[in-house]
Amino acid sequence: MWPFTDKSKPKANRDWLRQLFSRILRKSLRKPAQTKAASDDLKTLKQMLQEGITLPISLVKKTGNSDSSGLEFDLKGVKVWDDFFTVEEIEALWHDDPKLTEILSAGFGDDEMRSCITGKPPLTRRIMRNEMCVENWWATVQDHLNLIFQCCAKGMSLDDVVLMGNGDNATWISPNAQTNAHRKKPDLAGFQMQADLTGVIDNERASSDQDTLRSATPVEVRIENKIRALDPDSIFNRIPGDVKPSSKVFRDLLPPDGTKFLAGGDNVNSEARKVLKQIHGYMDRHEARYGYIVTDKELICFRRRGTGWGQLDIGPSIPHDVHVDRDNNTLNSKYVLFYLHWKVANDDSPTHGWRLKSFGKEEEKKNANILNKVARKLKSVRSKGAKKGKKKSKTMKRQK
């Protein structure tokens, strides 16, 4: 039985072997004299698989819009985020800090608080056909949250504040990230900047930059100009995020407990792997422990574990269109994002703070070692086969 048709072996192993065998056979077709060598390679690899060699799924290379080249992602490493944030935990931020409570209550009325944090985000009548439509709509939500961050930082006389913005604002990449990690970037970034750069908040519209900065207010223009003056390659993306239309990505599509994922076949699993590979890759390259995907219907949060590449916790579906309810522990997306960027993104704890080292280079090294092991085994078998062939040839000549 061919190794890649043996259903008792992991599919990832069969996929990897299928590609390797294909390369061997293509070489054989080009050079018929190597057919026997290729056949011996196949036998050797089959024997290695039967002996229990573990071929990493990260050696499998696929293509697709959400599936950038590089290390693969094994769905077995995904677990449910059991201790996800609660309403009580988030509200403890201001209940335990009288100063923050005073700022929020004095600076914002009930209507403003509902608009910025606790209530439903502004709805749009546009059909979310693609990522650009979702990004344009989501920008308004980010503006509301940034307004809260700026006011709180100013009222508490903080030197720095974490804001939400485009992924281009924070492009620092870990030296331990996988090769070619720079080829793609996340749509969104949570990045720290000096609080005094935010300026004075007002409601007047900018004149000169209106065409280029989507109805920006003067404070937004000044912030944007200051950000442009900074070197984005030196700024950490503490909470990377990605934008997807709900027609493409939704919580039930994702492992380990999504109903669509559990009921689906290889096609569903392949799509889930593409999505998780992308957001996990962004988090790893920025050394971010936390990240998220936002669609036009929900927020999905992720947390990397410190046990290696591909170890990921996935949170529940956090809807946009609900009001926060402490009694029922009902969260909405703005509440969670406020907590992530105000609390978590400023937490430098080595165990649960925003930063976690990248595992990309370690995974590549591990994969290289496995490939070298396979190559040495093949070389050894070929060498023994060649010696055996020469010995047999000499024997036949003597007999003649």
C-alpha positions in Angstrom: 0.0 0.0 0.0 1.3 3.5 -0.9 2.0 5.6 2.2 -0.2 8.4 1.0 -3.2 6.1 0.5 -2.8 4.5 3.9 -5.7 5.9 5.9 -4.1 4.9 9.2 -1.5 7.6 8.8 -2.1 11.3 9.5 -3.4 13.1 6.4 -0.6 15.8 6.8 2.0 13.0 6.5 0.3 11.6 3.4 0.1 15.1 1.8 3.8 15.7 2.4 4.8 12.3 1.1 2.6 12.8 -1.9 4.5 15.9 -2.8 7.9 14.3 -2.2 7.0 11.2 -4.2 5.8 13.5 -7.0 9.1 15.3 -7.2 11.0 11.9 -7.2 8.8 10.5 -10.0 9.0 13.7 -12.1 12.8 13.4 -11.9 12.5 9.7 -12.9 10.4 10.6 -16.0 13.0 13.1 -17.1 15.9 10.6 -16.5 14.7 7.0 -17.1 18.0 5.7 -15.8 17.1 6.9 -12.3 13.8 5.0 -12.2 15.3 2.3 -10.0 16.7 4.8 -7.6 13.4 6.6 -7.3 11.7 3.2 -6.6 14.2 2.5 -3.9 13.5 6.0 -2.4 9.8 5.3 -2.3 10.4 2.0 -0.5 12.7 3.7 2.0 10.3 6.5 2.7 7.5 4.0 3.2 9.6 2.0 5.6 10.5 5.2 7.6 6.8 6.1 7.8 5.9 2.7 9.1 8.7 2.9 11.6 7.0 6.0 13.1 8.9 9.0 11.8 6.9 12.1 12.4 6.7 14.4 9.3 5.7 17.9 10.4 2.6 19.4 8.8 4.5 22.7 8.6 6.4 21.1 5.6 3.2 21.1 3.6 3.1 24.1 1.3 -0.2 25.2 -0.2 -1.4 28.3 -2.0 -4.3 30.7 -1.7 -5.2 34.2 -0.7 -5.3 33.6 3.0 -2.6 31.0 2.9 0.8 32.7 2.5 3.8 30.6 1.9 5.8 29.5 4.9 5.2 27.3 7.9 2.0 25.3 7.9 -0.5 25.2 10.8 -1.7 22.0 12.5 -5.3 22.2 13.7 -4.5 19.8 16.4 -2.8 22.6 18.3 -6.0 24.7 18.6 -7.9 24.6 21.9 -10.9 26.4 23.4 -10.0 29.5 25.4 -11.6 28.3 28.6 -10.8 31.3 30.8 -11.9 34.0 28.3 -12.6 37.5 29.6 -15.8 38.2 31.5 -17.9 41.3 31.9 -17.0 41.4 35.6 -13.3 41.2 34.8 -13.5 44.0 32.3 -15.6 46.3 34.6 -13.1 45.7 37.4 -10.9 48.1 35.4 -12.9 51.1 36.5 -14.5 49.7 39.6 -11.0 49.2 41.1 -9.7 52.6 39.8 -11.7 55.6 41.1 -9.8 57.9 38.8 -10.7 56.0 35.7 -14.3 55.9 36.9 -14.3 59.6 37.3 -13.0 60.3 33.8 -15.5 58.0 32.1 -18.5 59.3 34.1 -17.5 63.0 33.8 -16.4 62.9 30.1 -19.1 60.7 28.7 -22.8 60.5 29.2 -24.9 57.4 28.9 -25.4 57.9 25.1 -21.7 58.5 24.5 -20.7 55.4 26.5 -23.2 53.3 24.6 -21.9 54.6 21.3 -18.3 54.1 22.2 -18.2 50.9 24.3 -21.3 49.3 25.7 -23.8 49.6 22.9 -24.1 48.3 19.4 -21.7 49.7 16.8 -23.2 51.9 14.1 -24.8 49.8 11.4 -24.4 50.2 7.7 -26.8 49.5 4.9 -24.0 48.5 2.6 -23.6 44.9 1.7 -20.3 43.5 3.0 -19.1 42.0 -0.2 -15.4 42.0 0.6 -12.8 42.9 3.1 -12.6 46.6 2.0 -16.3 47.1 2.8 -15.8 45.6 6.3 -12.7 47.7 6.8 -14.4 51.0 5.9 -17.3 50.2 8.3 -15.0 49.0 11.1 -12.9 52.3 10.9 -15.8 54.1 12.7 -15.8 51.6 15.6 -12.0 52.1 15.9 -12.5 55.9 16.0 -14.9 55.6 18.9 -12.6 53.3 20.9 -9.6 55.6 20.2 -11.6 58.5 21.5 -12.0 56.7 24.8 -8.4 55.7 25.0 -7.2 59.3 24.3 -9.5 60.8 26.9 -8.6 58.3 29.6 -4.9 58.7 28.9 -5.1 62.5 29.1 -7.3 62.5 32.2 -4.9 60.1 34.0 -1.8 62.0 32.8 -0.3 58.9 31.2 2.8 59.2 29.1 1.8 56.6 26.6 -1.5 55.3 25.1 -2.2 52.2 23.0 -4.4 53.1 19.9 -6.0 51.0 17.2 -5.0 51.6 13.6 -3.9 50.2 10.3 -1.3 47.5 10.3 1.2 49.8 8.5 1.5 51.8 11.7 3.4 49.1 13.5 5.6 46.8 11.3 8.4 45.6 13.7 9.1 41.9 13.0 10.8 39.6 15.4 14.3 38.4 14.4 13.1 34.9 15.4 10.1 35.0 13.0 9.9 32.5 10.1 11.6 33.3 6.9 9.8 35.8 4.6 7.5 36.8 7.4 7.5 40.3 6.0 5.7 39.4 2.8 2.2 39.9 4.3 1.0 42.1 7.1 -2.1 42.2 9.3 -4.9 44.7 8.5 -5.0 46.1 12.0 -2.6 47.0 14.8 -2.7 47.9 18.4 0.3 50.1 19.0 1.7 52.4 21.7 2.5 56.0 21.2 3.1 59.0 23.4 -0.1 60.3 24.8 0.8 63.9 24.3 0.8 63.4 20.5 -3.0 63.0 20.5 -3.6 66.8 20.7 -6.8 68.4 21.8 -10.1 66.7 20.8 -12.7 68.8 19.0 -15.4 68.3 16.5 -14.2 70.5 13.7 -13.5 68.9 10.4 -10.1 69.0 8.8 -9.9 71.0 5.6 -6.6 70.1 3.8 -6.6 66.4 4.6 -10.3 65.6 4.1 -9.8 64.0 0.8 -7.1 61.6 2.0 -8.1 60.8 5.5 -11.8 59.8 5.3 -13.6 62.6 7.0 -10.9 63.0 9.7 -11.2 65.5 12.5 -8.2 67.7 13.1 -7.1 65.6 16.1 -7.1 62.5 13.9 -5.1 64.4 11.2 -2.5 65.5 13.8 -2.2 61.9 15.2 -1.9 60.5 11.7 0.8 63.0 10.8 2.7 62.2 14.0 2.5 58.5 13.3 3.8 59.0 9.8 6.8 60.8 11.2 7.7 57.8 13.3 9.5 54.7 12.0 6.8 52.0 11.9 9.6 49.3 11.8 10.5 50.2 15.4 6.9 50.1 16.7 5.4 46.8 18.1 2.1 45.6 16.9 0.9 44.4 20.3 -2.6 43.3 19.3 -2.6 42.4 15.6 -6.0 42.0 13.9 -7.3 40.9 10.6 -10.6 41.8 8.8 -12.7 39.3 7.0 -16.2 39.3 5.6 -18.5 36.9 7.5 -19.3 35.1 4.2 -15.7 33.8 4.3 -14.9 33.4 8.1 -17.1 32.7 11.1 -16.6 31.1 14.5 -18.5 27.9 13.6 -16.1 27.3 10.8 -13.1 27.0 13.2 -11.8 24.3 15.4 -12.0 22.6 17.8 -15.7 23.0 18.5 -17.2 24.9 15.6 -20.4 23.2 14.4 -19.5 23.7 10.7 -16.0 22.5 11.4 -17.1 19.4 13.1 -19.6 18.6 10.4 -17.4 19.5 7.5 -14.9 17.5 5.5 -11.4 18.2 4.1 -12.6 21.4 2.3 -13.9 22.9 5.5 -10.7 21.9 7.4 -8.5 23.3 4.7 -10.3 26.7 4.8 -10.1 26.8 8.6 -6.4 26.0 8.4 -5.8 28.9 6.0 -7.5 31.4 8.3 -5.8 30.3 11.4 -2.4 30.0 9.7 -2.7 33.6 8.7 -3.7 35.2 12.0 -1.3 32.9 13.9 1.5 33.9 11.6 0.8 37.6 12.2 0.8 37.1 16.0 4.0 35.1 15.9 6.0 37.5 13.8 5.1 40.4 16.0 5.7 38.4 19.2 2.1 39.1 20.2 0.4 36.7 22.6 -3.1 38.0 21.6 -4.8 38.7 18.3 -8.2 38.8 16.7 -10.3 38.5 13.5 -13.2 40.9 13.0 -16.0 40.3 10.6 -19.2 42.3 9.9 -21.0 40.1 12.4 -18.6 39.0 15.2 -15.2 39.3 16.8 -13.0 36.2 17.3 -10.1 36.4 19.7 -7.0 34.3 19.8 -4.2 33.6 22.4 -0.9 31.9 21.6 0.4 29.5 24.1 4.1 29.4 25.1 4.6 25.8 24.2 5.7 26.2 20.6 4.6 26.9 17.0 0.9 26.4 16.3 -0.3 26.3 19.9 -3.4 28.5 19.9 -6.4 29.2 22.1 -9.6 30.4 20.4 -12.3 32.5 22.1 -16.1 32.4 21.7 -18.0 34.3 19.1 -18.4 37.9 20.4 -21.2 39.6 18.5 -21.3 43.3 17.6 -25.1 43.8 17.7 -25.7 43.3 21.5 -25.6 45.4 24.6 -23.3 44.4 27.4 -25.2 42.6 30.2 -23.3 41.8 33.4 -26.0 39.5 34.8 -25.8 37.2 31.8 -22.1 37.8 31.1 -23.0 39.1 27.6 -20.0 40.7 25.9 -19.9 42.7 22.7 -16.9 43.3 20.5 -16.2 46.9 21.7 -16.1 45.9 25.3 -13.5 43.1 24.6 -11.4 45.3 22.4 -11.4 48.1 25.0 -10.0 45.6 27.5 -7.5 44.2 25.1 -6.0 47.6 24.2 -6.3 49.4 27.5 -5.4 46.6 29.9 -3.7 43.7 28.1 -1.7 45.7 25.6 -0.1 47.6 28.6 0.6 44.4 30.6 4.3 43.4 30.5 3.8 40.3 32.5 5.9 37.3 31.1 3.1 34.9 31.8 0.0 36.6 30.5 1.1 40.0 29.1 0.8 41.1 25.5 4.3 39.8 24.5 5.3 36.2 23.7 8.4 35.2 21.8 8.3 34.0 18.2 8.7 30.3 17.5 9.1 30.6 13.7 12.9 30.0 13.5 12.7 27.1 16.0 10.0 25.4 13.9 12.0 25.9 10.7 15.1 24.4 12.4 13.1 21.4 13.6 11.7 20.8 10.1 15.2 21.1 8.6 16.5 18.5 11.0 13.7 16.1 10.0 14.5 16.7 6.3 18.2 16.1 6.9 17.3 12.8 8.6 15.2 11.7 5.6 18.0 12.7 3.2 20.7 10.8 5.2 18.5 7.7 5.2 17.9 7.9 1.5 21.6 8.4 0.9 22.5 5.5 3.0 20.0 3.2 1.3 21.3 4.3 -2.2 24.9 3.7 -1.1 24.1 0.2 0.1 22.1 -0.5 -3.1 25.0 0.7 -5.2 27.5 -1.5 -3.4 25.2 -4.5 -3.6 24.8 -3.9 -7.3 28.6 -3.7 -8.0 29.1 -6.9 -5.9 26.4 -8.7 -7.9 27.9 -7.5 -11.2 31.4 -8.8 -10.2 29.9 -12.2 -9.3 28.2 -12.5 -12.6 31.4 -11.7 -14.5 33.2 -14.5 -12.6 30.5 -17.0 -13.4 30.8 -16.2 -17.1 
